[in-house]
Amino acid sequence: MKSEETPFEGGPMDGRVLSVLLGITGHPPKTYRIPVPDPQGGPPTVLVYHRVPRTPGARMGLSHRWKYEYDPEGRQTRRLNWPWSKPDATPQRKPDTTDE
């Protein structure tokens, strides 16, 4: 498997470079999550970084190099909405208004 040295900007990982595995398309993942263990034994804190272009490519809009920027809010990335995908939450049912 191929990997690429990818820099991280912002947050606790600012200035560090990690070797990130590349996907089948030759790009690193769009979101990189780093679990940090809690010293008191509680649940780990998860640092979220999103992939952004590092240098512009030869053509407009293309990039061959990437970097990760820190997302302090840890937003969820957009999920594909396939017709056969299950919804995140079931819709609320309307209350029955008929008299018994």
Beta strands, then each sheet from edge to edge (+ up, - down):
strand 1: 3-9
strand 2: 17-21
strand 3: 31-36
strand 4: 45-55
strand 5: 65-70
sheet 1: 2+ 1- 5- 4+ 3-
end
